[in-house]
Amino acid sequence: MIPWRGCLLTPHCVARLCRVPLYAAYGSNMDPGQMMQRAPHSPMAGTGWLVGWRLTFGGEDLGWEGALATIVEDPGSQVFVVLYDVTDDEVNLDRWEGSELGLHSKIRLRVQTLEGSVLAWLYVLDAYEGGLPSARYLGVVADAAEAAGAPADYVDGLRTRPCDGIGPATAS
């Protein structure tokens, strides 16, 4: 055991402290209800902003109904995020997000919250920026932001972004 601030920690606890358990969601996973389905052991831990980053879309050619949400560095921008403690669900969330298929990479960034700056990890799309999301997908992202308590002007900005069509075609 290792002494830490007057406590004794097991090697397992030390390993957990060294990990970054907070996940910052900026797309459809901002919706706490959706996250309860995908990561049932991962409570919402708060909200914040990625300062110096911009929400964009890419990977239109990956086979979905349009481009997918991702972020890119942009000094004059900020992205609303929802923080989740995903310690017990990280592997399942990786599978859900297609990390095994190489669709996303995980990066660590500082998130600005009302309580201060916290370190969190998030998924970024392994694809070029560009392309339009479907109207359906953009609506899902806007609804998720609204459900998580994003400011009204941020949600309105999502709802008025350019998009492509209404979603996947259905067979008649």
C-alpha positions, -999 to 999 in steps of 0.1 A, spaced: 0 0 0 10 36 -7 5 65 17 -14 94 2 -26 124 21 -28 105 53 -46 75 37 -33 42 25 -41 34 -11 -39 1 -28 -21 -2 -61 -55 -5 -78 -67 28 -63 -34 45 -73 -40 33 -109 -75 47 -109 -63 81 -96 -37 82 -124 -63 76 -151 -86 103 -164 -121 90 -157 -140 120 -168 -153 118 -204 -163 150 -222 -193 145 -246 -200 171 -273 -223 151 -296 -253 130 -291 -237 116 -259 -245 149 -242 -280 135 -236 -279 120 -201 -307 96 -210 -288 82 -240 -257 79 -219 -276 59 -193 -283 33 -220 -248 32 -234 -229 36 -201 -253 27 -172 -226 30 -145 -215 65 -156 -232 94 -138 -232 129 -152 -205 148 -134 -212 183 -147 -209 205 -178 -182 229 -191 -166 243 -222 -137 233 -244 -121 268 -249 -101 271 -281 -120 244 -299 -148 244 -324 -175 219 -331 -174 207 -367 -184 177 -388 -164 152 -408 -162 116 -421 -191 121 -445 -176 92 -466 -177 67 -437 -211 53 -446 -234 70 -421 -262 93 -432 -239 123 -433 -210 138 -415 -204 131 -378 -196 155 -350 -159 161 -341 -138 190 -328 -109 210 -342 -87 236 -326 -99 272 -331 -86 299 -308 -117 320 -310 -143 293 -303 -156 271 -276 -176 239 -274 -202 230 -248 -195 196 -232 -211 173 -207 -188 155 -183 -194 119 -172 -175 97 -148 -171 66 -171 -146 47 -150 -166 15 -150 -180 19 -186 -150 31 -206 -144 -1 -225 -181 -5 -234 -182 32 -246 -151 26 -267 -169 -2 -285 -200 18 -289 -181 47 -304 -162 24 -329 -127 29 -314 -118 -7 -322 -126 1 -359 -104 32 -359 -133 57 -362 -122 78 -333 -90 86 -314 -91 95 -277 -74 128 -266 -72 146 -232 -81 182 -229 -88 207 -202 -125 215 -197 -135 249 -181 -162 244 -155 -177 268 -130 -156 251 -104 -124 254 -124 -104 235 -150 -106 197 -151 -88 172 -173 -111 149 -194 -108 126 -224 -129 127 -254 -133 111 -288 -123 129 -320 -131 116 -354 -103 101 -374 -114 118 -406 -110 150 -425 -132 180 -415 -159 187 -440 -193 176 -451 -227 182 -437 -245 163 -411 -280 151 -418 -308 172 -404 -319 142 -383 -284 138 -367 -280 175 -362 -314 175 -344 -303 147 -322 -271 166 -312 -292 198 -306 -317 179 -285 -289 163 -265 -273 197 -258 -307 210 -247 -313 180 -224 -280 186 -208 -287 222 -200 -266 240 -227 -273 277 -231 -302 285 -254 -280 304 -278 -257 274 -282 -287 251 -288 -301 276 -313 -267 277 -331 -269 239 -335 -304 240 -348 -296 266 -374 -264 250 -388 -263 240 -424 -273 203 -429 -280 179 -457 -315 165 -461 -336 149 -434 -318 116 -428 -315 82 -444 -338 73 -472 -364 46 -463 -372 17 -487 -407 19 -501 
